[in-house]
Amino acid sequence: MHKAGFVNIVGNPNVGKSTLMNALVGERISIATFKAQTTRHRIMGIYNTDDIQIVFSDTPGVLKPVYKLQESMLNFSTSALSDADVLLYVTDVVETPDKHSDFVEKVAKMEIPVLLLINKIDLTNQEKLVGIVESWSALLPKAEVIPISAKSKFNVDYVMKRVKDLLPDSPPYFDKDQWTDKPARFFVTEIIREKILLYYDKEIPYSVEVVVEQFKEDEHKIHIHAVIYVERESQKGIIIGHQGRALKKVASEARRELERFFGKSIYLETFVKVDKDWRNSDRELKNFGYQLE
């Protein structure tokens, strides 16, 4: 008998959802940096064996929206509650259980199996961990609580075992050689955006969107033309930097990462353009592929 199902990963920013996703799927498909709001889209990673297919779905962190982009991010997370066979709710030892209580209440009402994963347990001790488990169990009494460390992969194998146990009998939803639902261009934008998140401070990374305007691939190399959009002229100057040095550094680091990702030589051209207030524009957000109500 073959098992298959959708396993959706939800939780607040900075709790390590993307690191967990990569550990479970075995491929680096979600950006994993130390900054919040890294994942903006819902990203699927597909785990396949002869008799199992697990479609993991990493969602943006749950937060209270300040602008339309964050509304779209919350929509991705909320939609993940309606189409899952198993839900992985990720928190950590730092986050307080009462944060985003409205979302937690929705999770508590779900009839599907919920695994509550308390991440980063290496940052606390046994006594404090017991208190954290008790607090979350009171809010989500039907959930199975599993302490983990996604970074060191502690208990990740057990999480995978429980997911497999809970999957329904079903034929596969995707081809067995497919490991994500996203096209190659999507991962180009994510990798460039990751380097911007790591290289620039404060608001700049969250005002940036990346669009791949050209992706030409042959047997040995890929030619990529990417545009980095910002909201203001001042941000454009910061992205480019003095004599273009900042942009060159980002492009160089992104190119090396892309070559590792695709296993081919990469020719990457990057340009910076201003698209004023794109984070609050329905039209622009739809053009960038965001989900609006």
Solvent accessible surface area in square Angstrom, and as a share of the most:
residue,aa,sasa,rsa
1,M,191,0.85
2,H,35,0.16
3,K,56,0.24
4,A,0,0.00
5,G,0,0.00
6,F,42,0.17
7,V,0,0.00
8,N,0,0.00
9,I,0,0.00
10,V,0,0.00
11,G,0,0.00
12,N,1,0.01
13,P,28,0.18
14,N,85,0.43
15,V,3,0.02
16,G,19,0.18
17,K,13,0.06
18,S,13,0.09
19,T,45,0.26
20,L,0,0.00
21,M,0,0.00
22,N,27,0.14
23,A,23,0.18
24,L,6,0.03
25,V,14,0.08
26,G,61,0.59
27,E,77,0.35
28,R,85,0.31
29,I,4,0.02
30,S,1,0.00
31,I,4,0.02
32,A,49,0.38
33,T,31,0.18
34,F,140,0.59
35,K,33,0.14
36,A,30,0.23
37,Q,35,0.15
38,T,12,0.07
39,T,8,0.05
40,R,4,0.01
41,H,20,0.09
42,R,32,0.12
43,I,0,0.00
44,M,33,0.15
45,G,0,0.00
46,I,6,0.03
47,Y,49,0.19
48,N,41,0.21
49,T,50,0.29
50,D,142,0.73
51,D,77,0.40
52,I,22,0.11
53,Q,0,0.00
54,I,0,0.00
55,V,0,0.00
56,F,0,0.00
57,S,0,0.00
58,D,0,0.00
59,T,0,0.00
60,P,0,0.00
61,G,6,0.05
62,V,4,0.02
63,L,20,0.10
64,K,156,0.66
65,P,54,0.34
66,V,126,0.72
67,Y,33,0.12
68,K,67,0.29
69,L,1,0.01
70,Q,11,0.05
71,E,82,0.37
72,S,0,0.00
73,M,1,0.00
74,L,46,0.23
75,N,21,0.11
76,F,20,0.08
77,S,0,0.00
78,T,48,0.28
79,S,32,0.20
80,A,0,0.00
81,L,24,0.12
82,S,100,0.64
83,D,73,0.38
84,A,11,0.08
85,D,43,0.22
86,V,0,0.00
87,L,0,0.00
88,L,0,0.00
89,Y,1,0.00
90,V,0,0.00
91,T,0,0.00
92,D,7,0.03
93,V,22,0.13
94,V,108,0.62
95,E,24,0.11
96,T,80,0.46
97,P,30,0.19
98,D,104,0.54
99,K,99,0.42
100,H,28,0.12
101,S,54,0.35
102,D,105,0.54
103,F,10,0.04
104,V,5,0.03
105,E,97,0.43
106,K,101,0.43
107,V,2,0.01
108,A,32,0.25
109,K,156,0.66
110,M,25,0.11
111,E,158,0.71
112,I,49,0.25
113,P,53,0.33
114,V,14,0.08
115,L,2,0.01
116,L,0,0.00
117,L,0,0.00
118,I,0,0.00
119,N,5,0.02
120,K,57,0.24
121,I,31,0.16
122,D,105,0.54
123,L,117,0.58
124,T,35,0.21
125,N,79,0.41
126,Q,130,0.58
127,E,146,0.65
128,K,130,0.55
129,L,18,0.09
130,V,68,0.39
131,G,34,0.32
132,I,30,0.15
133,V,41,0.23
134,E,111,0.50
135,S,49,0.32
136,W,1,0.00
137,S,41,0.26
138,A,81,0.63
139,L,75,0.37
140,L,4,0.02
141,P,103,0.65
142,K,134,0.57
143,A,16,0.12
144,E,54,0.24
145,V,34,0.19
146,I,5,0.03
147,P,36,0.22
148,I,0,0.00
149,S,4,0.03
150,A,2,0.02
151,K,185,0.78
152,S,80,0.52
153,K,129,0.55
154,F,108,0.45
155,N,49,0.25
156,V,8,0.05
157,D,120,0.62
158,Y,92,0.35
159,V,0,0.00
160,M,22,0.10
161,K,114,0.48
162,R,51,0.19
163,V,0,0.00
164,K,54,0.23
165,D,69,0.36
166,L,52,0.26
167,L,6,0.03
168,P,55,0.34
169,D,90,0.47
170,S,20,0.13
171,P,99,0.62
172,P,56,0.35
173,Y,110,0.42
174,F,53,0.22
175,D,101,0.52
176,K,80,0.34
177,D,127,0.66
178,Q,61,0.27
179,W,88,0.31
180,T,13,0.08
181,D,55,0.28
182,K,49,0.21
183,P,87,0.55
184,A,38,0.30
185,R,102,0.37
186,F,26,0.11
187,F,7,0.03
188,V,0,0.00
189,T,20,0.12
190,E,9,0.04
191,I,3,0.01
192,I,1,0.00
193,R,6,0.02
194,E,10,0.05
195,K,21,0.09
196,I,1,0.00
197,L,1,0.00
198,L,82,0.41
199,Y,84,0.32
200,Y,12,0.05
201,D,104,0.54
202,K,180,0.76
203,E,74,0.33
204,I,17,0.09
205,P,0,0.00
206,Y,36,0.14
207,S,0,0.00
208,V,0,0.00
209,E,12,0.05
210,V,4,0.02
211,V,45,0.26
212,V,11,0.06
213,E,87,0.39
214,Q,59,0.26
215,F,36,0.15
216,K,128,0.54
217,E,96,0.43
218,D,70,0.36
219,E,135,0.61
220,H,133,0.60
221,K,107,0.45
222,I,0,0.00
223,H,58,0.26
224,I,0,0.00
225,H,46,0.20
226,A,0,0.00
227,V,0,0.00
228,I,0,0.00
229,Y,38,0.14
230,V,0,0.00
231,E,11,0.05
232,R,128,0.47
233,E,116,0.52
234,S,72,0.47
235,Q,2,0.01
236,K,62,0.26
237,G,43,0.42
238,I,89,0.45
239,I,1,0.00
240,I,53,0.27
241,G,23,0.22
242,H,131,0.58
243,Q,125,0.55
244,G,14,0.14
245,R,152,0.55
246,A,14,0.11
247,L,24,0.12
248,K,138,0.59
249,K,87,0.37
250,V,1,0.00
251,A,17,0.14
252,S,37,0.24
253,E,49,0.22
254,A,0,0.00
255,R,80,0.29
256,R,112,0.41
257,E,18,0.08
258,L,0,0.00
259,E,52,0.23
260,R,163,0.59
261,F,52,0.22
262,F,48,0.20
263,G,65,0.62
264,K,51,0.22
265,S,67,0.43
266,I,11,0.05
267,Y,117,0.45
268,L,24,0.12
269,E,54,0.24
270,T,21,0.12
271,F,89,0.37
272,V,12,0.07
273,K,92,0.39
274,V,41,0.23
275,D,27,0.14
276,K,157,0.67
277,D,79,0.41
278,W,0,0.00
279,R,23,0.08
280,N,65,0.33
281,S,29,0.19
282,D,69,0.36
283,R,164,0.60
284,E,19,0.08
285,L,0,0.00
286,K,127,0.54
287,N,100,0.51
288,F,29,0.12
289,G,47,0.45
290,Y,11,0.04
291,Q,68,0.30
292,L,45,0.22
293,E,194,0.87
